[in-house]
Amino acid sequence: RVAHRDEEQRAEHPLRALEMRLARIEGDGPARAEVLGEMAEVLGGPLGRHDEALSALLGALDHDPASAPLLARSIAAARAAGKEAVARCAATIEGLAARTEEAGRGPTAAALHFALGDLCERDLGEPARAQGAFVRAEALGADPIPTWRAIDRTAAAAGDPTAQIRALRQLVFAGDAAGDAAALTEDIYRLASLELSSP
């Protein structure tokens, strides 16, 4: 216990130094994001203050939403902290996705929408919300094959055969680019079954 307390006290010094550095940075952007990312490492490591570490990471992402490493770290930290933290992370990413889309930053918004869809599908069990995010990612230029696959999965889970048919048609039209022969055959079979059962 004493050793742990000593380690915490040692970690407080770099944390205070980082807080002072952050206070000296004017405006926002990558410089603030970098310091907040370093603060998250100290908070989540020796200090064990995981909620604050996640807040620092989400704050960093807010200043630099185009950073793929920050996005990945934020998601990993949220998943490690549990469903409530994932919901908080998803809400932040959703807001950033809308903000960057409105600002005309298509590639950044696409990546954020895709990440939101992945969190909603895999962690939060919200297929309709996930589908909506993947559809936005597609419209903004996300990598088409994994995005169509994601729309297919989430539309099936959300009970939206129209969206599923559209995604499967795209995958079938893409041919070999969408996967091997077995995957293409499966796509064609599922597409035919859905089209036959649709009104």
Secondary structure, 3 states (H helix, E strand, C coil): CHHHHHHHHHHHHHHHHHHHHHHHCCCCCHHHHHHHHHHHHHHHCCCCCHHHHHHHHHHHHHHCCCCHHHHHHHHHHHHHHCHHHHHHHHHHHHHHHHHHHHCCCHHHHHHHHHHHHHHHHHCCCCHHHHHHHHHHHHHCCCCHHHHHHHHHHHHHHHCCHHHHHHHHHHHHHHHHHHCCHHHHHHHHHHHHHHHHHCC
